[in-house]
Amino acid sequence: MDRRSRPVSHISSSRSRSSSRTSYSDIVAPEREARERQYSCPWHEIQVYEVIKDHKPIFCDKDTSIEEAASILNEHDLTQIPIRSSPDDARLVRTFDYSDLCAFLMMILDVDRDYPEDFQDTIRAARAGTAVPVYKISDLGFKDAFTTVQQTEQLGLVAKMLGTGLARVGVVDAQDNVIGVVSARVLLTFIFDNLSSFDSLRKLHANTVQDLNLDTAEPVSIAADERVIEAFQTMNRRSISSLAVVDRQHRHLLGNISLVDLKYVTRSSSIPILKTSIGNFLQHIKFEEGLARGRDSAPTFSCTMASTLDYVVAKLVVTKTHRLWVVEDDANRLSGVVSIADILKAYAASVGDSQQQSACADV
């Protein structure tokens, strides 16, 4: 999980603490039932078009400003958006995501001075308040090349691809036009919503994190008394998308900070937040989410080795996050991490050598 930690003030751990007794499947049940379909074939034989057919693809154009592109990510709850040549040309030229935004912000704030000399004009323009086209910064962050599959490709292969750590794949039609994007989170949600149709995965979901050996990566953490800017700097330098927030002395898990949290600091008036402690920032996020949802919001981001896969997946779907931090049940001490990629890899491995083919559609 790591490619480039740090050790937290005394803040409430309600944002991270979990209980296996909580039924996350029940919490998400109403939305899940509304989206559920019935399938008559194995999950891995379903065509990927089934996942994206009800979702209109969202793009931005080369000349879209960084601020507008960031707004699109936030408004549509995306982590990456494809960039096309123009509104009339569906060919993709690049993609834009929060890692690009983070890298650019570090340059603007002069935290990271390692950028090409010919990029200085762009930096000066942004500091002066001039709108900068998103295309200019769309290769600053860490990301895989935008990979596509045909709309007829089966989910077994897509899960295998995303299980390697690939964040998303584009879906194209016979003319190679991009008609949708399937992220790891989108695929996991689709499978979870329709789990009643997939006997083999229902059985797999009864296993625990320990049974499936899902906790294999070393978690990267930062202390809650560090400054927010240091968290984003760490993620940028290590090419990772989130950090566990822990108590410096005992490594008790207190929360999570991710690149997506940049949405709270992209306004110029919010820049001072970057100099506050991460602990205060987590409280700020809790307040902002509470205002947006009309209620107090304290998402939890942890599980234990004894948590079932069903519990873990339901929790990932509810919190709309990409990983859960594994804690020691008795002390809430950080010990590991389980990502959506780990789960999709387990799904793909469960398919086995079956070569049975069948037509698959809603019934």
SVG drawing of the C-alpha trace seen along z (x, -y; Angstrom):
<svg xmlns="http://www.w3.org/2000/svg" viewBox="-37 -38 51 63">
<polyline fill="none" stroke="black" stroke-width="0.4" points="0.0,0.0 2.9,-2.3 5.0,-4.0 6.6,-6.9 4.5,-8.3 4.5,-10.1 3.0,-9.8 -2.1,-13.2 -3.8,-15.3 -6.5,-14.0 -9.5,-14.0 -12.5,-11.7 -12.0,-8.4 -15.7,-8.1 -14.7,-8.7 -12.7,-5.6 -13.9,-3.1 -16.0,-0.2 -18.1,2.5 -18.7,5.9 -22.1,5.8 -23.1,2.8 -25.1,4.1 -23.9,2.0 -25.9,4.3 -29.0,3.0 -27.9,-0.6 -27.5,-0.4 -30.5,2.0 -33.0,-0.6 -30.6,-1.9 -29.4,1.6 -32.8,2.9 -33.6,0.0 -30.6,0.8 -30.8,4.6 -31.4,6.7 -31.6,10.4 -29.1,12.3 -29.3,15.9 -25.6,16.5 -22.3,16.3 -21.2,12.8 -17.9,13.2 -19.8,13.8 -21.8,10.6 -20.8,8.1 -19.3,4.8 -22.0,2.8 -24.4,3.9 -22.5,1.9 -22.4,-1.3 -25.6,-1.2 -27.6,-3.5 -24.7,-6.0 -24.1,-8.7 -20.3,-9.3 -19.0,-12.6 -16.1,-14.4 -14.3,-17.7 -12.6,-19.5 -9.0,-20.5 -9.8,-24.2 -11.9,-23.5 -10.4,-25.4 -8.8,-23.5 -11.5,-25.0 -14.3,-23.8 -12.8,-20.3 -12.3,-20.0 -16.0,-21.1 -17.1,-18.3 -15.2,-15.8 -16.8,-17.0 -20.3,-17.4 -20.5,-13.9 -18.5,-12.1 -15.7,-11.1 -12.0,-10.6 -11.0,-10.9 -12.5,-12.5 -11.6,-11.9 -10.5,-14.9 -11.7,-15.0 -10.4,-17.2 -13.6,-19.2 -17.4,-18.8 -17.7,-17.5 -14.8,-15.1 -15.2,-12.1 -11.5,-11.1 -9.7,-11.2 -6.5,-13.1 -5.8,-12.6 -7.5,-12.2 -7.6,-14.5 -7.8,-13.4 -7.1,-14.5 -3.4,-13.5 -2.9,-16.1 -4.7,-18.7 -2.5,-17.8 0.7,-18.0 -0.3,-21.4 -1.3,-22.7 2.1,-21.7 3.7,-23.7 1.5,-26.7 2.3,-26.8 6.0,-26.4 6.1,-23.1 7.3,-21.2 9.7,-23.1 10.6,-20.1 8.8,-21.1 10.0,-21.9 11.3,-25.4 8.7,-25.9 6.0,-25.3 6.8,-28.4 4.4,-30.5 1.6,-28.3 2.5,-28.6 2.7,-32.3 -0.7,-32.5 -2.3,-30.4 -0.8,-32.5 -2.1,-35.6 -5.6,-34.2 -5.7,-33.5 -7.7,-30.5 -5.5,-27.6 -6.8,-24.9 -7.0,-21.5 -5.1,-19.9 -1.9,-21.7 -1.7,-19.9 -3.3,-16.6 0.0,-14.6 1.4,-15.9 -0.1,-13.3 0.5,-9.6 -1.8,-7.4 -1.9,-4.5 -2.5,-4.9 -6.2,-5.2 -7.0,-1.6 -10.2,-0.6 -12.2,2.6 -15.0,3.4 -18.5,3.1 -18.9,6.9 -16.0,7.7 -16.9,9.9 -16.7,8.8 -14.3,11.6 -11.6,10.0 -12.4,6.5 -12.3,7.6 -8.9,9.2 -7.6,5.9 -8.9,3.7 -7.6,6.3 -4.0,5.4 -4.5,1.9 -5.7,0.3 -8.2,-2.4 -10.6,-2.3 -11.1,-1.2 -12.9,-3.0 -15.6,-1.1 -15.8,-1.6 -18.3,-0.7 -17.5,1.0 -16.3,-2.4 -14.0,-2.8 -16.0,-5.7 -15.8,-5.9 -19.3,-5.2 -18.5,-4.9 -16.0,-4.3 -15.9,-1.5 -13.9,-2.2 -13.0,0.3 -15.6,-1.2 -18.3,-1.2 -17.7,2.5 -17.7,3.5 -21.0,1.6 -22.5,3.4 -21.6,6.8 -22.7,5.9 -26.1,4.6 -26.7,7.8 -25.1,10.3 -28.3,12.3 -27.8,13.5 -24.2,14.7 -24.1,17.8 -20.3,18.3 -19.7,14.7 -22.2,15.0 -20.3,18.0 -17.0,16.0 -18.5,13.1 -19.0,15.4 -15.2,15.6 -13.2,13.2 -10.4,10.9 -8.0,13.4 -9.5,16.4 -8.9,14.7 -5.5,13.2 -6.7,9.8 -4.5,7.8 -1.2,8.0 -0.1,4.4 1.7,2.2 -0.5,-0.7 0.9,-4.3 0.0,-6.6 0.4,-10.2 -0.1,-11.6 -3.1,-13.8 -1.0,-16.6 0.8,-17.1 -0.3,-19.8 -2.8,-19.1 -0.3,-20.3 2.1,-17.6 -0.4,-14.9 -1.0,-16.0 2.7,-16.4 3.3,-12.9 0.6,-11.5 2.0,-13.4 5.6,-12.3 4.7,-8.7 2.2,-8.4 -0.6,-7.1 -4.2,-8.3 -4.8,-8.1 -3.3,-8.0 -4.4,-6.5 -4.6,-9.2 -3.3,-7.9 -2.4,-8.8 1.4,-9.5 2.1,-7.6 0.0,-4.5 -0.9,-4.4 -4.6,-4.2 -6.6,-4.8 -8.4,-8.2 -9.5,-8.6 -8.5,-8.9 -7.3,-11.6 -7.3,-11.2 -6.6,-13.1 -10.4,-13.5 -10.3,-15.7 -8.7,-18.4 -12.2,-19.4 -12.3,-21.1 -9.3,-23.3 -9.5,-24.2 -11.2,-27.6 -8.6,-30.4 -10.5,-31.2 -9.8,-27.6 -6.0,-27.6 -5.4,-28.5 -6.9,-25.1 -3.7,-23.6 -1.7,-25.0 -4.0,-23.5 -3.6,-20.1 -5.0,-17.1 -7.1,-16.4 -8.8,-19.8 -9.2,-19.1 -11.1,-15.9 -13.5,-17.8 -13.9,-20.4 -14.8,-17.6 -17.3,-16.1 -18.9,-19.6 -19.0,-20.1 -20.5,-16.7 -23.0,-17.3 -24.1,-20.5 -24.3,-18.8 -26.4,-15.9 -28.4,-17.7 -27.1,-15.5 -24.0,-14.7 -21.7,-12.7 -18.9,-10.5 -18.0,-7.8 -15.9,-4.9 -13.0,-3.5 -11.9,-0.4 -12.4,3.3 -10.7,6.2 -9.1,9.4 -12.3,11.1 -14.6,9.0 -16.4,10.9 -16.0,9.9 -19.7,9.1 -19.2,6.6 -16.1,5.1 -17.8,4.7 -20.9,3.2 -18.9,0.7 -16.9,-0.3 -20.1,-0.8 -21.7,-2.9 -18.6,-5.1 -17.8,-5.4 -14.1,-4.9 -11.5,-2.7 -9.9,-1.0 -10.5,-0.1 -7.8,-0.3 -7.4,3.0 -7.2,2.5 -6.6,4.7 -10.1,5.3 -9.2,4.6 -7.1,1.5 -8.1,-0.1 -4.4,0.0 -3.6,-0.2 -2.2,3.0 -3.1,3.2 -5.2,2.2 -7.8,3.8 -8.4,2.2 -11.1,2.6 -8.3,3.9 -7.6,6.7 -11.3,7.7 -11.6,7.6 -8.5,9.8 -10.1,12.3 -13.3,12.2 -11.3,12.9 -9.3,15.7 -12.6,17.4 -13.7,17.9 -11.2,20.7 -10.8,22.5 -14.4,22.6 -14.7,21.9 -18.5,22.2 -20.0,19.6 -23.5,18.3 -25.5,15.4 -26.3,13.1 -28.9,10.4 -31.4,9.1 -34.3,11.5"/>
</svg>
